[in-house]
């Protein structure tokens, strides 16, 4: 097809510009470099389901309630949601550049155009349109960047909610552990006070020296001090939960007192055998990947600013002119101008903008790859720690039972005068340490499950995010 000469002058450079723009835009997807397999043991052989309802499946309604309250009260979550809304507005604005801009105009005039002529009334109703024809892909690049930005901010919002949930859960499990530890120290202090009573009786009877009675009193005082310290720690955790959830302290204390906190379980933990599949479920990795898309589109948009731009405008209007009671109707229209603009000289501003966008792209790609490596590390750390807590659990229970039996036997021998106070204190110290270690191991295991839940993305569903952003 032979185009008219003026049209050829406009279209040919634009087509060349389109080819140039597409050839210099960097890839919007890059190789992350994830390993081919996990080098850490998988719980349940990686055969469980999704994490979407993980907190509900823990069987602890109070934990679910506190997480929901904290997410509703969190300024971080609110700020993330605000960024999503702002990104959606930017996406709508970017899409508007791809379609013609249409506006209506109503004009009315009354006057005398020349001396001696009658008064004339003129009314005009019309439409005006303007359109920048996106031949070089500048506006499409901006629109794609806006869409990727929406998806990224939605992922960040999910990540903020997961972070808040994990923080609440760790405090909640820490509170349950603290209460158990407090009960343990109280039982230990009661035992020490009974030892003081028996020791003072023996000392008064002359069977033990006064120094032994002093040692027993010192041990009881040490136990009482531990109770005070542990109670203070529990109070601090409660206040941290109050600050995080926004629940009034009296109400929270009442709910915690009635709740039967359960250790975290691995219900519905899903770990794909291929790390890349698992890492793709993390909102921070997904967001970093979208940042690469945005940076790539920004390079394309910067390049497009150095290329020809084609624009088209037009209008149509209906006019009625009234002179001496006589109406004259008519229609006016125009097509054009069809204009092309070609930047010639700007002192290097556009070239500098391209260099800046390319430098930002390289930085974003480096950040994305580092985020992927860190994600792999966090998952494998959680897996290793989880396997470690499982392997240590049996030994910890054996140690607790053995030291508890030793303490019982030593207390019996001490009451019969067959064991010294030093032996009793040593047995008590070992028993207390072993039981505290088992409680700490239970807490550590719960926290590791939470860490694994968070490392796996907390039920993030990338396909849902992409579908939402497209609508």
Number of C-alpha atoms within 10 A of each C-alpha: 3 6 9 8 8 9 11 12 12 17 16 10 16 22 14 14 21 18 14 15 23 14 10 12 20 19 12 17 12 13 8 16 11 17 12 10 11 18 11 14 14 18 16 13 11 14 14 15 13 17 21 15 13 20 23 14 16 18 15 16 14 18 22 18 13 22 23 17 17 23 22 16 16 19 12 16 22 16 13 21 18 14 19 21 15 15 21 20 14 19 21 14 14 20 17 13 18 18 14 15 13 13 11 12 11 12 10 12 10 12 11 11 10 8 6 7 11 12 14 17 17 17 15 18 15 17 15 17 16 17 17 19 20 19 21 26 21 25 23 19 24 25 23 19 26 25 24 26 27 28 29 29 27 27 28 24 23 24 23 23 23 23 19 22 23 20 18 24 22 20 17 24 21 21 22 22 22 22 18 14 20 21 15 17 23 19 15 21 21 15 16 24 19 14 23 21 15 15 25 21 14 18 17 12 10 10 12 17 14 15 10 18 22 15 16 25 19 14 18 21 15 13 21 19 14 17 21 13 14 19 18 14 17 19 16 13 17 20 17 15 23 19 15 20 22 17 17 12 14 10 11 19 16 10 12 17 12 10 14 12 19 14 20 24 16 20 18 21 23 21 23 18 15 13 20 18 12 18 25 19 19 25 30 26 25 26 23 23 26 25 24 28 27 25 27 27 29 26 26 27 24 24 26 26 18 20 21 21 22 19 16 16 18 16 17 17 17 15 18 15 18 15 13 10 10 8 12 11 12 10 12 11 12 11 11 12 11 16 12 17 11 13 11 9 9 9 8 8 11 17 15 12 18 20 15 14 21 21 13 17 24 15 13 21 23 14 17 24 19 16 19 24 17 15 23 20 13 17 24 20 17 23 22 18 21 22 17 13 18 14 11 12 16 12 12 19 15 13 19 21 15 14 21 19 14 17 22 15 14 22 23 14 15 19 14 9 13 11 15 15 20 13 15 23 19 13 21 22 14 19 23 19 15 21 20 19 17 20 18 16 19 19 21 21 23 23 24 23 22 23 23 23 23 23 26 27 27 28 22 23 19 18 9 11 18 17 10 12 17 11 5
